[in-house]
Amino acid sequence: MELRQRLAEHLPMFGLEVRTPRLLLRYPDDEDALALAELGAMGVHDPGTQPFSILWTSVPPPHQQRNTLAFLWDQRSTAQRDDWHLPLVTVVDGEVVGTQGVLASSWTVLRQVETGSWLGRAHQGRGLGTEMRAAALHLAFAGFGAVRATTGAWHDNGASLTVTRRLGYRPNGDRLAVREGEAVVMEGFVMDRADWEPHRRDDIELVGAEAVAALFGTERPPGS
Ligand SMILES: CC(C)(COP(=O)(O)OP(=O)(O)OC[C@H]1O[C@@H](n2cnc3c(N)ncnc32)[C@H](O)[C@@H]1OP(=O)(O)O)[C@@H](O)C(=O)NCCC(=O)NCCS
């Protein structure tokens, strides 16, 4: 039996896949983790811009790659019933091209997820960011029975804001936050289940989502 399958018997996230016509999201094994760490070190954004709150892309090699691996392994060991983070990798034609994270705190009470993502620079601007966020929302709402998804981006992150707005989120205010020592506007968005339903896709396939939902303390609700 393949290592991923053996791991999935104990840690169901290793059996999780979200398949769309254009891409696949899956839980990273060590090969995927290495591919993602190496992709990130090749560049995620113009060095003159800063799309992230945590300045992980400014860390020089080999530390950036180590940090990415440590982050992914940390999520593996700390995913708990109520507080979890699925740092899924985005795969196109067998190649890891980026990551789409889905995370939650106090999940069994709130049923609310947050998302975060990036693509290698060579893979940006071709619609993959929109497709992978749609895939993550499908996993959250249809697979896990989420009632709300939230997201945010700096006011000058045009690509991320465009993806968010086209998928049906509602603006729910902005706030000032520190970015590289300066006060910068972070725009916040929210999507309730009723906002997502009109955007619901019928061409996204979930594999193994029920076992992961059970791990997190929620069975997939009937009809979701
Ligand atoms: C954000 C990100 C994941 C989006 O993925 P993507 O594949 O580039 O996004 P898409 O191609 O699906 O859509 C982006 C849209 O934003 C538009 N866009 C790009 N730059 C823009 C700008 N400065 N202002 C307004 N719109 C912009 C694109 O034209 C595109 O719209 P279109 O399809 O109508 O042409 C990706 O760009 C990325 O990894 N960026 C760096 C990391 C990052 O910002 N992560 C998110 C942190 S909140």
The ligand as a Tripos MOL2 file, in Angstrom:
@<TRIPOS>MOLECULE
LIG
   48    50     1     0     0
SMALL
NO_CHARGES

@<TRIPOS>ATOM
      1 C1         -3.5090   36.1740   -5.0120 C.3       1 LIG1
      2 C2         -3.3120   35.0180   -5.9700 C.3       1 LIG1
      3 C3         -3.3790   33.6980   -5.2030 C.3       1 LIG1
      4 C4         -4.4090   35.0480   -7.0280 C.3       1 LIG1
      5 O1         -4.1810   34.0300   -7.9620 O.3       1 LIG1
      6 P1         -4.2130   34.3350   -9.5420 P.3       1 LIG1
      7 O2         -4.1300   33.0340  -10.2390 O.co2     1 LIG1
      8 O3         -3.1550   35.3250   -9.8300 O.co2     1 LIG1
      9 O4         -5.6510   34.9550   -9.6720 O.3       1 LIG1
     10 P2         -6.6510   34.8900  -10.9330 P.3       1 LIG1
     11 O5         -5.8610   34.8410  -12.1920 O.co2     1 LIG1
     12 O6         -7.6260   33.7940  -10.6990 O.co2     1 LIG1
     13 O7         -7.4260   36.2500  -10.7610 O.3       1 LIG1
     14 C5         -6.7310   37.4320  -10.4950 C.3       1 LIG1
     15 C6         -7.5110   38.5710  -11.0790 C.3       1 LIG1
     16 O8         -7.0110   39.7760  -10.5050 O.3       1 LIG1
     17 C7         -6.7130   40.6720  -11.5410 C.3       1 LIG1
     18 N1         -5.6400   41.5280  -11.0560 N.ar      1 LIG1
     19 C8         -4.3190   41.2760  -11.0240 C.ar      1 LIG1
     20 N2         -3.6710   42.3410  -10.5130 N.ar      1 LIG1
     21 C9         -4.6010   43.2670  -10.2340 C.ar      1 LIG1
     22 C10        -4.5400   44.5760   -9.6790 C.ar      1 LIG1
     23 N3         -3.3940   45.1310   -9.3190 N.pl3     1 LIG1
     24 N4         -5.7050   45.2330   -9.5050 N.ar      1 LIG1
     25 C11        -6.8970   44.6890   -9.8440 C.ar      1 LIG1
     26 N5         -7.0020   43.4430  -10.3730 N.ar      1 LIG1
     27 C12        -5.8600   42.7460  -10.5630 C.ar      1 LIG1
     28 C13        -6.3160   39.8150  -12.6970 C.3       1 LIG1
     29 O9         -6.4090   40.5240  -13.9150 O.3       1 LIG1
     30 C14        -7.3280   38.7060  -12.5760 C.3       1 LIG1
     31 O10        -8.5700   39.0980  -13.0810 O.3       1 LIG1
     32 P3         -9.0670   38.5880  -14.5450 P.3       1 LIG1
     33 O11        -9.1570   37.1020  -14.4600 O.co2     1 LIG1
     34 O12       -10.3950   39.2490  -14.7030 O.co2     1 LIG1
     35 O13        -8.0230   39.0490  -15.4960 O.co2     1 LIG1
     36 C15        -1.9350   35.1180   -6.6700 C.3       1 LIG1
     37 O14        -1.9060   36.2580   -7.5010 O.3       1 LIG1
     38 C16        -0.7640   35.1420   -5.7120 C.2       1 LIG1
     39 O15        -0.2750   34.1120   -5.3110 O.2       1 LIG1
     40 N6         -0.2840   36.3580   -5.3760 N.am      1 LIG1
     41 C17         0.8350   36.5130   -4.4560 C.3       1 LIG1
     42 C18         0.5100   36.0380   -3.0640 C.3       1 LIG1
     43 C19        -0.7650   36.6480   -2.5220 C.2       1 LIG1
     44 O16        -1.0590   37.8000   -2.7560 O.2       1 LIG1
     45 N7         -1.4800   35.8370   -1.7520 N.am      1 LIG1
     46 C20        -2.7230   36.2840   -1.1300 C.3       1 LIG1
     47 C21        -2.4420   37.0170    0.1310 C.3       1 LIG1
     48 S1         -3.9500   37.7090    0.7850 S.3       1 LIG1
@<TRIPOS>BOND
     1     1     2 1
     2     2     3 1
     3     2     4 1
     4     2    36 1
     5     4     5 1
     6     5     6 1
     7     6     7 2
     8     6     8 1
     9     6     9 1
    10     9    10 1
    11    10    11 2
    12    10    12 1
    13    10    13 1
    14    13    14 1
    15    14    15 1
    16    15    16 1
    17    15    30 1
    18    16    17 1
    19    17    18 1
    20    17    28 1
    21    18    19 ar
    22    18    27 ar
    23    19    20 ar
    24    20    21 ar
    25    21    22 ar
    26    21    27 ar
    27    22    23 1
    28    22    24 ar
    29    24    25 ar
    30    25    26 ar
    31    26    27 ar
    32    28    29 1
    33    28    30 1
    34    30    31 1
    35    31    32 1
    36    32    33 2
    37    32    34 1
    38    32    35 1
    39    36    37 1
    40    36    38 1
    41    38    39 2
    42    38    40 1
    43    40    41 1
    44    41    42 1
    45    42    43 1
    46    43    44 2
    47    43    45 1
    48    45    46 1
    49    46    47 1
    50    47    48 1
@<TRIPOS>SUBSTRUCTURE
     1 LIG1         1 GROUP 0 **** ****
